[in-house]
Amino acid sequence: MDALQPPRGIFAATPCPLAPGAGIDEARLGAFLAKLARVPGLAGFLLNGHAGENVAMAPADQRRVIEIARAAAPATALVVGVNAESAAVAAAQAAKAEAAGADAIMVFPPNGWALYQEREMVLDHHRAVLEATRCPLFLFQASVAAGRMAYPPETLGALCTLARVIGIKEGSWEVATYEANRRLVHAVAPHIAVMGSGDEHLLTSYVIGSEGSLVSLAAVVP
């Protein structure tokens, strides 16, 4: 994935079928991803996102999901989620995801940030991932209902100045906030793709403007 070109189109945020005991059902996952990859026009996958059980899965299983996806859909772009409470753990997971075949990393805000966050701690978390990898990064803008987890405008704008950030999964789930964030991001960094991801707001997001979506709905109705 060329870091100088913003992503476009629909990326299916894929679920992960689990076997008894919470391990991966590798056969079902591989067959599902191979079938999904054959959908005309699908731009890629978002693996290990919220729909993919990211925080509930062991690191080895998260890496295995990437390996299965790469084998099942070798020509499909893979954006891989990293969701960890500490910057050090996030950086280590991101490096392993890249080694396993990720084309880009999506940095999820730690759950603890729903209670409290500061701009510099957010920037340091993302910088740690950047230092541990070479691939492009996606940001994740949480819902307005997710406490303090959603980045305020000054933090979001600062994140957009970081090197190799190419896109944002805009999940504010509120139309006015989506539009305000899109205007902000494009004022700071016009090259960054702002991709709507609120399922029931997708049409409105496209009317306002969107470079595409990273959305679990696309794994069901691609």
MIDOSE-1310 file (N, C-alpha, C; in nm, 2 decimals, decimal comma, always signed):
residues 222
mdal	+0,09/-0,12/+0,00/+0,00/+0,00/+0,00/+0,09/+0,12/+0,00; +0,08/+0,21/-0,10/+0,17/+0,32/-0,12/+0,13/+0,43/-0,01; +0,23/+0,46/+0,07/+0,20/+0,56/+0,18/+0,16/+0,70/+0,13; +0,20/+0,72/+0,00/+0,17/+0,86/-0,06/+0,03/+0,87/-0,12
qppr	-0,03/+0,75/-0,13/-0,17/+0,75/-0,19/-0,27/+0,72/-0,09; -0,38/+0,80/-0,07/-0,48/+0,76/+0,02/-0,56/+0,64/-0,02; -0,60/+0,56/+0,07/-0,68/+0,44/+0,04/-0,82/+0,49/-0,01; -0,88/+0,41/-0,09/-1,01/+0,44/-0,15/-1,09/+0,31/-0,14
gifa	-1,22/+0,33/-0,13/-1,32/+0,21/-0,14/-1,35/+0,15/-0,01; -1,41/+0,03/-0,02/-1,47/-0,04/+0,09/-1,37/-0,15/+0,14; -1,34/-0,14/+0,27/-1,26/-0,24/+0,34/-1,35/-0,31/+0,44; -1,37/-0,44/+0,42/-1,46/-0,52/+0,51/-1,39/-0,55/+0,64
atpc	-1,45/-0,50/+0,75/-1,40/-0,53/+0,88/-1,45/-0,67/+0,92; -1,36/-0,77/+0,92/-1,40/-0,91/+0,92/-1,41/-0,96/+1,06; -1,51/-1,04/+1,09/-1,52/-1,11/+1,21/-1,43/-1,23/+1,21; -1,41/-1,29/+1,33/-1,32/-1,41/+1,33/-1,40/-1,53/+1,39
plap	-1,43/-1,63/+1,31/-1,50/-1,75/+1,37/-1,41/-1,82/+1,47; -1,47/-1,85/+1,58/-1,40/-1,92/+1,69/-1,44/-2,06/+1,71; -1,35/-2,15/+1,74/-1,37/-2,29/+1,77/-1,40/-2,30/+1,92; -1,45/-2,42/+1,96/-1,47/-2,44/+2,10/-1,34/-2,42/+2,18
gagi	-1,35/-2,35/+2,29/-1,23/-2,31/+2,36/-1,17/-2,18/+2,33; -1,24/-2,11/+2,23/-1,20/-1,97/+2,19/-1,08/-1,96/+2,10; -1,04/-2,08/+2,05/-0,93/-2,07/+1,94/-0,99/-2,04/+1,81; -0,91/-2,01/+1,71/-0,96/-1,97/+1,58/-1,01/-2,10/+1,51
dear	-1,12/-2,08/+1,44/-1,17/-2,19/+1,35/-1,10/-2,15/+1,22; -0,98/-2,21/+1,20/-0,90/-2,17/+1,08/-0,96/-2,20/+0,95; -1,03/-2,32/+0,94/-1,09/-2,36/+0,81/-1,20/-2,26/+0,77; -1,29/-2,23/+0,87/-1,40/-2,14/+0,84/-1,35/-2,00/+0,81
lgaf	-1,25/-1,95/+0,88/-1,19/-1,82/+0,86/-1,13/-1,81/+0,72; -1,05/-1,91/+0,68/-0,99/-1,91/+0,55/-1,09/-1,91/+0,44; -1,19/-1,99/+0,45/-1,29/-2,00/+0,35/-1,37/-1,87/+0,34; -1,41/-1,81/+0,45/-1,48/-1,69/+0,45/-1,40/-1,58/+0,38
lakl	-1,27/-1,56/+0,42/-1,19/-1,46/+0,36/-1,17/-1,48/+0,21; -1,15/-1,60/+0,17/-1,13/-1,63/+0,03/-1,26/-1,59/-0,05; -1,37/-1,62/+0,00/-1,50/-1,59/-0,06/-1,52/-1,44/-0,07; -1,49/-1,37/+0,04/-1,51/-1,23/+0,05/-1,41/-1,15/-0,05
arvp	-1,29/-1,21/-0,06/-1,19/-1,14/-0,15/-1,24/-1,15/-0,30; -1,33/-1,24/-0,33/-1,37/-1,25/-0,47/-1,48/-1,15/-0,50; -1,53/-1,07/-0,41/-1,64/-0,98/-0,43/-1,58/-0,86/-0,52; -1,64/-0,84/-0,64/-1,58/-0,73/-0,72/-1,58/-0,60/-0,65
glag	-1,47/-0,53/-0,66/-1,46/-0,39/-0,61/-1,42/-0,38/-0,47; -1,42/-0,49/-0,39/-1,38/-0,48/-0,25/-1,23/-0,43/-0,24; -1,20/-0,33/-0,17/-1,06/-0,27/-0,16/-0,97/-0,35/-0,07; -1,02/-0,41/+0,03/-0,94/-0,49/+0,12/-1,01/-0,53/+0,25
flln	-0,93/-0,57/+0,35/-0,99/-0,62/+0,47/-0,93/-0,53/+0,59; -1,01/-0,51/+0,69/-0,96/-0,47/+0,82/-0,97/-0,59/+0,91; -0,85/-0,64/+0,95/-0,84/-0,76/+1,04/-0,82/-0,72/+1,18; -0,86/-0,80/+1,27/-0,83/-0,78/+1,42/-0,88/-0,64/+1,46
ghag	-1,00/-0,60/+1,41/-1,07/-0,49/+1,46/-1,16/-0,53/+1,57; -1,25/-0,44/+1,61/-1,35/-0,48/+1,71/-1,43/-0,59/+1,67; -1,47/-0,60/+1,54/-1,55/-0,71/+1,49/-1,47/-0,84/+1,49; -1,34/-0,82/+1,49/-1,25/-0,94/+1,48/-1,20/-0,99/+1,61
enva	-1,26/-0,94/+1,72/-1,23/-0,99/+1,86/-1,09/-0,95/+1,90; -1,04/-0,83/+1,86/-0,90/-0,80/+1,88/-0,85/-0,81/+2,03; -0,92/-0,74/+2,12/-0,87/-0,75/+2,26/-0,89/-0,88/+2,33; -0,98/-0,96/+2,27/-1,01/-1,09/+2,33/-0,92/-1,20/+2,29
mapa	-0,84/-1,18/+2,19/-0,76/-1,28/+2,13/-0,61/-1,28/+2,18; -0,55/-1,39/+2,19/-0,41/-1,40/+2,23/-0,33/-1,34/+2,11; -0,21/-1,28/+2,14/-0,13/-1,23/+2,03/-0,09/-1,33/+1,92; -0,07/-1,45/+1,96/-0,04/-1,55/+1,86/-0,16/-1,58/+1,77
dqrr	-0,28/-1,57/+1,82/-0,40/-1,59/+1,74/-0,42/-1,47/+1,65; -0,39/-1,35/+1,70/-0,40/-1,23/+1,61/-0,31/-1,24/+1,49; -0,19/-1,29/+1,52/-0,09/-1,30/+1,41/-0,14/-1,41/+1,31; -0,20/-1,52/+1,37/-0,24/-1,63/+1,28/-0,36/-1,58/+1,19
viei	-0,44/-1,49/+1,24/-0,55/-1,44/+1,15/-0,49/-1,37/+1,03; -0,38/-1,29/+1,05/-0,31/-1,23/+0,94/-0,26/-1,33/+0,84; -0,19/-1,43/+0,89/-0,13/-1,53/+0,81/-0,24/-1,60/+0,73; -0,35/-1,63/+0,79/-0,46/-1,70/+0,72/-0,51/-1,61/+0,61
araa	-0,53/-1,48/+0,64/-0,58/-1,39/+0,54/-0,49/-1,37/+0,42; -0,36/-1,37/+0,45/-0,26/-1,35/+0,34/-0,26/-1,47/+0,25; -0,28/-1,59/+0,31/-0,28/-1,71/+0,23/-0,41/-1,72/+0,15; -0,52/-1,69/+0,21/-0,65/-1,70/+0,15/-0,68/-1,59/+0,05
apat	-0,62/-1,48/+0,06/-0,64/-1,36/-0,03/-0,51/-1,29/-0,05; -0,42/-1,35/-0,13/-0,29/-1,30/-0,14/-0,28/-1,16/-0,21; -0,38/-1,12/-0,29/-0,38/-0,99/-0,35/-0,46/-0,88/-0,28; -0,52/-0,92/-0,17/-0,60/-0,82/-0,10/-0,52/-0,74/+0,00
alvv	-0,55/-0,61/+0,01/-0,48/-0,52/+0,10/-0,53/-0,55/+0,24; -0,44/-0,56/+0,34/-0,47/-0,60/+0,47/-0,44/-0,48/+0,57; -0,54/-0,42/+0,62/-0,52/-0,33/+0,73/-0,55/-0,40/+0,86; -0,45/-0,39/+0,95/-0,46/-0,48/+1,07/-0,47/-0,39/+1,20
gvna	-0,56/-0,42/+1,28/-0,59/-0,34/+1,40/-0,49/-0,38/+1,52; -0,45/-0,28/+1,59/-0,37/-0,30/+1,71/-0,44/-0,23/+1,82; -0,47/-0,30/+1,93/-0,55/-0,25/+2,04/-0,48/-0,30/+2,17; -0,41/-0,21/+2,23/-0,33/-0,24/+2,35/-0,34/-0,12/+2,45
esaa	-0,33/-0,15/+2,58/-0,34/-0,05/+2,68/-0,21/+0,03/+2,69; -0,10/-0,03/+2,66/+0,03/+0,04/+2,67/+0,09/+0,06/+2,53; +0,17/+0,17/+2,52/+0,24/+0,19/+2,39/+0,34/+0,09/+2,36; +0,41/+0,03/+2,46/+0,51/-0,07/+2,43/+0,45/-0,20/+2,37
vaaa	+0,34/-0,24/+2,43/+0,27/-0,36/+2,38/+0,21/-0,33/+2,24; +0,15/-0,21/+2,22/+0,10/-0,18/+2,09/+0,21/-0,18/+1,98; +0,33/-0,12/+2,02/+0,44/-0,12/+1,92/+0,48/-0,26/+1,89; +0,49/-0,35/+1,99/+0,54/-0,49/+1,97/+0,43/-0,56/+1,88
qaak	+0,31/-0,54/+1,91/+0,20/-0,61/+1,83/+0,21/-0,56/+1,69; +0,23/-0,43/+1,67/+0,23/-0,37/+1,53/+0,35/-0,43/+1,45; +0,46/-0,44/+1,52/+0,58/-0,50/+1,45/+0,55/-0,64/+1,40; +0,49/-0,72/+1,49/+0,46/-0,86/+1,46/+0,35/-0,87/+1,35
aeaa	+0,26/-0,78/+1,35/+0,16/-0,77/+1,25/+0,22/-0,74/+1,11; +0,31/-0,65/+1,11/+0,37/-0,61/+0,98/+0,45/-0,73/+0,93; +0,52/-0,80/+1,02/+0,60/-0,91/+0,98/+0,52/-1,03/+0,93; +0,39/-1,04/+0,98/+0,30/-1,14/+0,94/+0,23/-1,11/+0,80
gada	+0,24/-0,99/+0,76/+0,18/-0,96/+0,63/+0,09/-0,84/+0,62; +0,08/-0,76/+0,73/+0,00/-0,64/+0,73/+0,05/-0,54/+0,63; -0,04/-0,48/+0,55/+0,00/-0,37/+0,46/-0,01/-0,23/+0,53; -0,09/-0,22/+0,64/-0,11/-0,10/+0,71/-0,16/-0,14/+0,85
imvf	-0,13/-0,05/+0,95/-0,17/-0,08/+1,09/-0,28/+0,03/+1,12; -0,39/-0,02/+1,19/-0,48/+0,07/+1,25/-0,46/+0,07/+1,40; -0,44/+0,19/+1,46/-0,41/+0,20/+1,60/-0,54/+0,24/+1,67; -0,59/+0,14/+1,75/-0,71/+0,17/+1,83/-0,68/+0,24/+1,96
ppng	-0,76/+0,33/+2,00/-0,74/+0,39/+2,13/-0,76/+0,29/+2,24; -0,66/+0,28/+2,34/-0,68/+0,19/+2,45/-0,81/+0,22/+2,53; -0,87/+0,12/+2,58/-1,00/+0,13/+2,65/-0,99/+0,23/+2,77; -0,87/+0,23/+2,83/-0,86/+0,32/+2,94/-0,87/+0,47/+2,91
waly	-0,85/+0,50/+2,78/-0,87/+0,64/+2,74/-1,01/+0,69/+2,75; -1,11/+0,60/+2,77/-1,25/+0,64/+2,78/-1,27/+0,72/+2,91; -1,17/+0,70/+3,01/-1,18/+0,77/+3,13/-1,09/+0,89/+3,13; -0,98/+0,89/+3,06/-0,89/+1,00/+3,06/-0,79/+0,99/+2,95
qere	-0,76/+1,10/+2,89/-0,65/+1,10/+2,79/-0,60/+1,25/+2,78; -0,47/+1,26/+2,74/-0,41/+1,38/+2,71/-0,35/+1,38/+2,57; -0,33/+1,49/+2,50/-0,28/+1,49/+2,37/-0,15/+1,42/+2,36; -0,05/+1,46/+2,45/+0,08/+1,40/+2,43/+0,09/+1,25/+2,46
mvld	+0,00/+1,20/+2,54/+0,00/+1,05/+2,56/-0,05/+0,98/+2,44; -0,15/+1,04/+2,38/-0,20/+0,99/+2,25/-0,10/+0,99/+2,14; -0,03/+1,10/+2,13/+0,07/+1,11/+2,03/+0,19/+1,01/+2,05; +0,23/+1,00/+2,18/+0,34/+0,91/+2,21/+0,30/+0,76/+2,18
hhra	+0,18/+0,73/+2,20/+0,13/+0,59/+2,17/+0,14/+0,57/+2,02; +0,10/+0,66/+1,94/+0,11/+0,64/+1,80/+0,25/+0,65/+1,75; +0,33/+0,73/+1,81/+0,47/+0,74/+1,77/+0,55/+0,61/+1,80; +0,51/+0,55/+1,91/+0,57/+0,42/+1,94/+0,55/+0,32/+1,83
vlea	+0,42/+0,31/+1,78/+0,39/+0,22/+1,67/+0,46/+0,26/+1,54; +0,47/+0,39/+1,51/+0,55/+0,43/+1,40/+0,69/+0,39/+1,40; +0,75/+0,40/+1,52/+0,89/+0,37/+1,54/+0,92/+0,22/+1,52; +0,82/+0,14/+1,55/+0,84/+0,00/+1,55/+0,80/-0,06/+1,41
trcp	+0,75/+0,02/+1,32/+0,71/-0,03/+1,19/+0,75/+0,06/+1,08; +0,73/+0,01/+0,95/+0,76/+0,09/+0,84/+0,63/+0,12/+0,75; +0,52/+0,05/+0,78/+0,40/+0,06/+0,70/+0,32/+0,18/+0,74; +0,22/+0,21/+0,65/+0,13/+0,32/+0,68/+0,04/+0,30/+0,80
lflf	-0,01/+0,40/+0,86/-0,10/+0,39/+0,97/-0,24/+0,45/+0,94; -0,34/+0,39/+1,00/-0,48/+0,44/+1,01/-0,51/+0,48/+1,15; -0,58/+0,59/+1,17/-0,63/+0,63/+1,30/-0,77/+0,58/+1,32; -0,81/+0,57/+1,44/-0,95/+0,53/+1,47/-1,01/+0,64/+1,56
qasv	-1,12/+0,70/+1,51/-1,19/+0,80/+1,58/-1,32/+0,73/+1,64; -1,32/+0,73/+1,78/-1,42/+0,65/+1,85/-1,55/+0,73/+1,85; -1,66/+0,66/+1,89/-1,79/+0,72/+1,90/-1,80/+0,84/+2,00; -1,89/+0,93/+1,97/-1,91/+1,04/+2,07/-1,97/+0,99/+2,20
aagr	-2,02/+0,86/+2,20/-2,08/+0,80/+2,32/-1,97/+0,72/+2,39; -1,85/+0,72/+2,35/-1,74/+0,64/+2,41/-1,66/+0,71/+2,52; -1,73/+0,79/+2,59/-1,66/+0,87/+2,70/-1,55/+0,96/+2,63; -1,43/+0,96/+2,70/-1,32/+1,05/+2,65/-1,24/+0,97/+2,54
mayp	-1,28/+0,86/+2,50/-1,20/+0,78/+2,40/-1,19/+0,85/+2,27; -1,29/+0,92/+2,23/-1,29/+1,00/+2,10/-1,19/+1,11/+2,11; -1,11/+1,13/+2,01/-1,01/+1,24/+2,02/-1,08/+1,38/+2,00; -1,04/+1,47/+2,09/-1,09/+1,61/+2,06/-1,02/+1,67/+1,94
petl	-1,08/+1,78/+1,89/-1,02/+1,83/+1,76/-0,87/+1,86/+1,76; -0,82/+1,92/+1,87/-0,68/+1,95/+1,88/-0,59/+1,82/+1,87; -0,64/+1,72/+1,94/-0,56/+1,59/+1,93/-0,57/+1,52/+1,80; -0,69/+1,52/+1,74/-0,71/+1,46/+1,61/-0,62/+1,54/+1,50
galc	-0,62/+1,67/+1,51/-0,54/+1,75/+1,42/-0,39/+1,72/+1,43; -0,35/+1,70/+1,56/-0,20/+1,67/+1,58/-0,17/+1,53/+1,53; -0,26/+1,44/+1,55/-0,23/+1,30/+1,50/-0,22/+1,30/+1,34; -0,29/+1,39/+1,28/-0,29/+1,39/+1,13/-0,15/+1,45/+1,08
tlar	-0,07/+1,51/+1,16/+0,06/+1,56/+1,12/+0,17/+1,45/+1,13; +0,14/+1,34/+1,19/+0,24/+1,23/+1,21/+0,27/+1,17/+1,08; +0,39/+1,13/+1,06/+0,44/+1,06/+0,94/+0,36/+0,93/+0,92; +0,33/+0,91/+0,79/+0,28/+0,78/+0,74/+0,13/+0,76/+0,78
vigi	+0,06/+0,85/+0,84/-0,08/+0,84/+0,86/-0,15/+0,87/+0,73; -0,23/+0,77/+0,68/-0,29/+0,78/+0,55/-0,44/+0,78/+0,55; -0,50/+0,74/+0,67/-0,64/+0,73/+0,67/-0,70/+0,73/+0,81; -0,83/+0,75/+0,82/-0,89/+0,74/+0,95/-1,03/+0,67/+0,94
kegs	-1,05/+0,58/+1,03/-1,18/+0,51/+1,04/-1,26/+0,60/+1,13; -1,35/+0,68/+1,07/-1,43/+0,78/+1,14/-1,55/+0,72/+1,20; -1,55/+0,69/+1,32/-1,66/+0,62/+1,38/-1,73/+0,70/+1,49; -1,74/+0,83/+1,46/-1,81/+0,92/+1,56/-1,96/+0,88/+1,59
weva	-2,02/+0,82/+1,48/-2,16/+0,78/+1,50/-2,25/+0,91/+1,52; -2,21/+1,02/+1,47/-2,29/+1,14/+1,48/-2,25/+1,23/+1,36; -2,36/+1,26/+1,28/-2,33/+1,32/+1,15/-2,26/+1,45/+1,16; -2,30/+1,54/+1,25/-2,24/+1,67/+1,25/-2,09/+1,66/+1,29
tyea	-2,06/+1,57/+1,39/-1,92/+1,55/+1,43/-1,84/+1,48/+1,31; -1,90/+1,39/+1,24/-1,83/+1,34/+1,12/-1,79/+1,45/+1,03; -1,88/+1,53/+1,00/-1,85/+1,64/+0,90/-1,75/+1,74/+0,95; -1,76/+1,77/+1,08/-1,66/+1,86/+1,14/-1,52/+1,80/+1,14
nrrl	-1,51/+1,67/+1,17/-1,38/+1,60/+1,18/-1,32/+1,59/+1,04; -1,41/+1,56/+0,94/-1,36/+1,55/+0,80/-1,30/+1,69/+0,75; -1,37/+1,79/+0,78/-1,32/+1,93/+0,75/-1,19/+1,95/+0,82; -1,18/+1,92/+0,94/-1,06/+1,94/+1,02/-0,94/+1,86/+0,96
vhav	-0,96/+1,73/+0,94/-0,85/+1,65/+0,89/-0,80/+1,70/+0,75; -0,90/+1,73/+0,66/-0,85/+1,77/+0,53/-0,79/+1,91/+0,53; -0,82/+1,99/+0,63/-0,76/+2,12/+0,64/-0,61/+2,10/+0,69; -0,59/+2,01/+0,78/-0,45/+1,98/+0,83/-0,37/+1,90/+0,73
aphi	-0,43/+1,79/+0,68/-0,36/+1,69/+0,59/-0,46/+1,65/+0,48; -0,46/+1,72/+0,37/-0,56/+1,69/+0,26/-0,54/+1,55/+0,21; -0,43/+1,49/+0,22/-0,40/+1,35/+0,16/-0,46/+1,24/+0,25; -0,51/+1,27/+0,37/-0,56/+1,16/+0,46/-0,70/+1,13/+0,42
avmg	-0,72/+1,00/+0,40/-0,86/+0,95/+0,36/-0,94/+0,94/+0,49; -1,06/+1,01/+0,49/-1,15/+1,01/+0,60/-1,27/+0,91/+0,56; -1,28/+0,80/+0,62/-1,36/+0,69/+0,58/-1,47/+0,67/+0,68; -1,60/+0,70/+0,65/-1,71/+0,68/+0,74/-1,73/+0,54/+0,78
sgde	-1,76/+0,51/+0,90/-1,78/+0,37/+0,95/-1,90/+0,35/+1,03; -1,99/+0,45/+1,05/-2,11/+0,44/+1,13/-2,21/+0,37/+1,04; -2,25/+0,24/+1,07/-2,33/+0,16/+0,98/-2,46/+0,24/+0,93; -2,53/+0,29/+1,03/-2,66/+0,35/+0,99/-2,64/+0,49/+0,93
hllt	-2,51/+0,54/+0,93/-2,48/+0,67/+0,88/-2,40/+0,67/+0,75; -2,39/+0,55/+0,69/-2,30/+0,54/+0,58/-2,35/+0,63/+0,46; -2,47/+0,62/+0,43/-2,52/+0,70/+0,32/-2,50/+0,85/+0,34; -2,53/+0,90/+0,46/-2,51/+1,04/+0,49/-2,36/+1,07/+0,49
syvi	-2,28/+0,98/+0,53/-2,13/+1,01/+0,52/-2,09/+1,02/+0,38; -2,14/+0,94/+0,29/-2,11/+0,95/+0,15/-2,16/+1,08/+0,08; -2,28/+1,12/+0,13/-2,33/+1,25/+0,08/-2,24/+1,37/+0,12; -2,20/+1,36/+0,25/-2,11/+1,47/+0,30/-1,98/+1,46/+0,23
gseg	-1,93/+1,34/+0,21/-1,80/+1,31/+0,15/-1,72/+1,21/+0,22; -1,67/+1,10/+0,15/-1,60/+1,00/+0,22/-1,51/+0,93/+0,11; -1,39/+0,89/+0,15/-1,31/+0,82/+0,06/-1,34/+0,67/+0,06; -1,43/+0,63/+0,14/-1,47/+0,49/+0,15/-1,51/+0,45/+0,29
slvs	-1,49/+0,32/+0,32/-1,53/+0,28/+0,46/-1,45/+0,16/+0,50; -1,42/+0,15/+0,63/-1,37/+0,03/+0,69/-1,48/-0,01/+0,79; -1,56/-0,11/+0,75/-1,68/-0,13/+0,82/-1,72/-0,28/+0,82; -1,77/-0,32/+0,94/-1,81/-0,46/+0,95/-1,93/-0,50/+0,87
laav	-2,02/-0,40/+0,84/-2,13/-0,43/+0,75/-2,09/-0,49/+0,62; -1,97/-0,45/+0,57/-1,93/-0,49/+0,44/-1,89/-0,64/+0,44; -1,87/-0,70/+0,56/-1,84/-0,84/+0,57/-1,97/-0,92/+0,55; -2,08/-0,86/+0,57/-2,21/-0,92/+0,56/-2,28/-0,89/+0,43
vp	-2,27/-0,76/+0,39/-2,33/-0,72/+0,26/-2,23/-0,64/+0,19; -2,13/-0,71/+0,13/-2,02/-0,64/+0,06/-2,06/-0,56/-0,06
